[in-house]
Amino acid sequence: MPFSSKRDSERERTIMENRYNSITLSTGNVNKKYVLRDIIFATDRVEIDLFAEETNPNEVFQNVCKKLKQMAFEYEADAVINCHFEEKFIVKDSKKYVEIFAYGTVVQFTQTTIG
């Protein structure tokens, strides 16, 4: 295996991570030209009391947001727009859960030129 292979794979991993991290999730539209790719859905169930003082709702929804971004990444898309999140609170065997259902539109930004 050539010496540069390890460095190349690290560089490729960094590029992939940067691309993943640059994917936008938005609950509204975006002010960019884009091409619609698909509608995607994600679910998650978290054992937690969402309204407990120590609960950070951003952390509760983090996993379902990661799932949306991962699907957009697999499409090689730039964003998931018009995301909607629905939650349902359930108690099962004396444990509190939040079930989250999320969906949005996967889009690919298009390049525009002036002139």
C-alpha positions as CSV (number, residue, x, y, z in Angstrom):
1,M,0.0,0.0,0.0
2,P,1.6,3.3,-1.0
3,F,2.3,5.9,1.6
4,S,-0.1,8.4,0.2
5,S,-3.1,6.0,0.5
6,K,-3.5,6.7,4.2
7,R,-3.3,10.4,3.7
8,D,-5.7,10.3,0.7
9,S,-8.2,8.3,2.7
10,E,-8.0,10.8,5.6
11,R,-8.4,13.6,3.2
12,E,-11.4,11.9,1.6
13,R,-13.0,11.3,5.0
14,T,-12.5,15.0,5.8
15,I,-14.1,16.0,2.6
16,M,-17.1,13.6,3.3
17,E,-17.5,14.9,6.8
18,N,-17.4,18.5,5.6
19,R,-20.0,17.7,2.9
20,Y,-22.2,16.0,5.5
21,N,-21.9,18.9,8.0
22,S,-22.8,21.4,5.2
23,I,-26.2,19.9,4.6
24,T,-28.9,22.3,5.6
25,L,-32.0,21.3,7.5
26,S,-34.7,24.0,7.3
27,T,-38.3,24.1,8.5
28,G,-39.0,26.6,5.7
29,N,-37.9,27.2,2.2
30,V,-34.5,28.5,1.2
31,N,-33.6,31.5,-0.9
32,K,-31.6,29.6,-3.5
33,K,-32.4,27.9,-6.7
34,Y,-32.7,24.2,-6.4
35,V,-33.9,21.0,-7.9
36,L,-36.3,18.7,-6.0
37,R,-34.9,15.3,-5.4
38,D,-37.3,13.4,-3.2
39,I,-39.4,13.5,0.0
40,I,-37.8,11.6,2.9
41,F,-39.1,10.4,6.3
42,A,-37.3,9.5,9.5
43,T,-38.5,8.3,12.9
44,D,-37.0,8.0,16.4
45,R,-38.2,7.0,19.9
46,V,-36.5,8.4,22.9
47,E,-37.0,7.4,26.5
48,I,-37.2,10.8,28.2
49,D,-39.6,13.2,29.9
50,L,-39.5,16.0,27.3
51,F,-40.8,18.6,29.8
52,A,-38.4,17.8,32.6
53,E,-36.4,20.8,33.6
54,E,-33.1,19.1,32.9
55,T,-34.2,17.9,29.4
56,N,-32.7,19.7,26.4
57,P,-35.2,19.4,23.5
58,N,-32.4,20.0,20.9
59,E,-30.7,16.9,22.1
60,V,-33.9,14.9,22.0
61,F,-34.5,15.8,18.3
62,Q,-30.8,15.4,17.4
63,N,-30.9,11.8,16.3
64,V,-33.9,12.2,13.9
65,C,-32.1,15.3,12.4
66,K,-29.0,13.2,11.8
67,K,-31.2,10.6,10.0
68,L,-32.6,13.3,7.7
69,K,-29.1,14.6,7.0
70,Q,-27.8,11.1,6.4
71,M,-30.5,10.4,3.8
72,A,-29.7,13.8,2.1
73,F,-26.0,12.8,2.1
74,E,-26.8,9.5,0.4
75,Y,-28.7,11.5,-2.3
76,E,-25.6,13.8,-2.6
77,A,-28.0,16.6,-1.9
78,D,-27.4,20.0,-0.3
79,A,-30.4,20.4,2.0
80,V,-33.7,19.1,3.4
81,I,-36.2,21.9,3.3
82,N,-39.7,22.3,4.7
83,C,-39.0,19.8,7.4
84,H,-41.8,18.9,9.7
85,F,-41.6,17.3,13.1
86,E,-44.4,15.6,14.8
87,E,-44.1,14.1,18.3
88,K,-46.2,11.8,20.4
89,F,-45.8,11.3,24.1
90,I,-46.4,7.8,25.4
91,V,-46.0,5.9,28.7
92,K,-45.1,2.3,28.5
93,D,-44.2,0.1,31.5
94,S,-44.0,3.3,33.6
95,K,-41.4,4.8,31.3
96,K,-41.9,8.0,29.4
97,Y,-41.1,8.2,25.7
98,V,-41.2,10.7,22.9
99,E,-41.8,9.2,19.4
100,I,-40.7,11.6,16.7
101,F,-41.8,11.5,13.0
102,A,-40.0,13.8,10.7
103,Y,-40.1,14.5,6.9
104,G,-38.9,17.0,4.4
105,T,-37.9,17.6,0.8
106,V,-34.4,16.8,-0.4
107,V,-33.0,19.4,-2.7
108,Q,-29.9,20.0,-4.8
109,F,-28.8,23.6,-5.2
110,T,-28.2,24.7,-8.7
111,Q,-25.5,27.0,-9.9
112,T,-26.5,30.3,-11.4
113,T,-24.4,32.8,-13.3
114,I,-24.9,36.5,-13.7
115,G,-24.4,38.1,-17.1
